Amino acid sequence: MRRVIRNAELCYGCRACQLACSFHHTGSFWPERSSIQVSRNPQTGAVKWVMASTCDGCRTNDEEPLCVKYCSYQALRMNDQNPPESTR
């Protein structure tokens, strides 16, 4: 089964994935209706990222899910994709 996975080292908690997901589900930018919930601890800066069971992988989208497509930091990918090559 394909699913979205997150590289915690690359995720900055910008919430672009959350907005893209909400747009897929509702046709508007409504973060509370997203299958992804992102929050940042203000004291530690740690990012919490949760994918709900309502994720349908953007089934109406022929390409990759919108959260993966619009992740500026390339922190999200599908589990059946090869990890990005590291640059040194």
C-alpha positions, 0 to 999 in steps of 0.5 A, spaced: 500 500 500 502 506 498 502 511 503 506 518 505 512 518 509 515 524 512 523 525 513 523 529 520 530 532 518 527 535 512 520 538 515 520 545 517 513 545 519 511 550 514 504 547 513 504 547 506 502 540 506 496 541 510 493 546 506 494 542 500 490 537 503 485 541 505 484 544 498 483 537 496 478 535 501 474 541 501 476 545 495 478 551 499 484 552 504 481 550 511 487 546 515 482 544 520 479 539 514 485 536 512 488 529 513 494 532 515 495 536 522 502 540 523 504 543 529 510 546 532 512 546 539 514 553 541 519 551 546 523 546 543 521 547 536 519 540 535 515 539 529 509 534 530 506 531 524 500 526 524 496 523 518 489 521 519 486 515 516 481 520 512 487 520 507 485 518 500 492 519 497 489 524 492 485 519 489 482 523 484 489 526 482 493 522 477 500 524 479 503 524 486 499 526 492 498 534 493 502 534 500 508 531 496 507 535 490 507 542 494 512 540 500 517 545 498 523 542 503 522 535 499 520 532 506 514 528 504 514 522 499 511 516 497 513 509 501 514 506 494 519 512 491 526 511 492 529 516 497 532 523 494 540 522 493 544 526 498 548 531 495 555 532 498 
